[in-house]
Amino acid sequence: MALKIEITATPFKYLKSLDKPTRKRITEKLNALAEDPTNIRLSLPLSSSEKRRARVGSYRILFTIDGDTLTVSDIGPRGQIYRKA
């Protein structure tokens, strides 16, 4: 059973600002994460918090798993995303 994907306002706005191919790749990754969010090939836990991270090229997706909901807290370039976490 797939988890429900919930994207907060900031990453949703950032996702909408990306070019169409990148947006599609990130959306596909989110759908794969909804199927199996703890798969080691799809995401890894962050050492400093309960969040997990997923890689899509040079972009990173930070998210948490709350019951049956996958909550995306941030999406951004690798060099800047971890400063916020």
N, C-alpha and C positions, 0 to 999 in steps of 0.2 A: 504494500500500500504506500503510495507516494505521500510525502508530507506537503502541507499547504505552504506556499512560498509567500512571505510577507516582506516587502521592501519598504524601508523607512523613506522619508521624504528626500533627504540629501542624496543617497545613492540612486534613487529613482530619477531625480533631476539630472545627475551626472550621466546616468545610463542613456537618457533621452538626448543628451548633448553629443554622444559619440556617433561616429560614422556608422552606416548601416551594417557593413560586414562585421565590425567589432561588436556591435550591439547584438547581432545574431549569434556570434560565438559565445558571448557572455550569457545570453538567454538559454542557449543549449546546455551550457555548463550548469546553470541553475536548475534546469529540468533534470539533468543527470544527478545532481546533488539531492533533489527532492526524492528520488528513487532510493538512494543509498548514501546518506550524508557522511557516514563514518568510514567509508571505503578509503583505504590508505592511498589508492591511486587517484582519488578525486580531491581529497582534502587532508590537511594535517592540523593538529591542535596547536594553538599559540602557547608558548611556554609561560607567558605572563598573565594569562586570563583563561576564562572558560570558553573563549571564542575559538573558532576554527578558521582556517584560511584555505582558499582554493586559487589555483593559478590558471590564468587564461592569457598566454603570451606574456607580455610585460605588465599586464593588469592583475590585480589581486581582488578577491572577494572575501570580505570578513563577515562571518555569520555566527549565530548561535542556534542551538536546537532546544526548543521549549515544548516538550510533549510531542504534539503532532504538527508543530509549526516550525519552519525554518525561517528565521528572521535575519534578513540581510542588513547589517549595520553600516557597511561602507564598501564602496567600490572605487578603485583608483589605481594610479601607476605605482609600481613596486617601490620606487624610491621615496614616495611620500606617504603611502598608506599606513605604515607602521608608526609614524610619528603621532598619529591620532589615536592609535589603539592603546 
